[in-house]
């Protein structure tokens, strides 16, 4: 099973790199043909190419994303306020955020009882999906994967 997984992992890595290069070429082709790029309803743009068997490749150029946060009293906030004037509070809301400090787990253990530490960590953690990784030796041409 490990040999099969490693062989498949190698093949996927190779194919993924090939696909990445082809996608980059498609983006470049789209940029070379600006007259074929159309606007989308979301504010972005799209270029479409057809393959020989009727398949289609679309290159999407999304509209710029909005920033998720603007720091209070920053230069950008002042610039925004000068543009929108009295409408600032109608367009933006103040949000208070908390982030765990550096060394959070160690500090929790030092400051709280074991039961309280476990309760706090449970409130502050998200489940992580298991990951599988492979260490693959370089394959010598003509040699089977080990």
Number of C-alpha atoms within 10 A of each C-alpha: 6 10 12 11 12 18 17 12 15 17 11 12 12 12 12 12 11 12 12 12 12 12 15 13 12 18 16 12 14 21 14 11 10 11 9 12 17 13 14 13 7 8 10 13 15 16 21 14 14 10 8 6 6 8 8 10 13 14 19 17 17 13 13 8 6 6 6 5 10 14 9 11 8 10 11 12 14 11 11 13 14 11 11 12 10 10 10 14 11 8 8 10 9 10 8 5 5 5 7 8 8 8 8 12 14 10 12 16 15 11 10 12 11 12 9 13 18 15 11 14 14 11 9 10 8 8 6 6 6 5 5 5 8 10 6 13 9 8 12 8 7 6 7 9 16 11
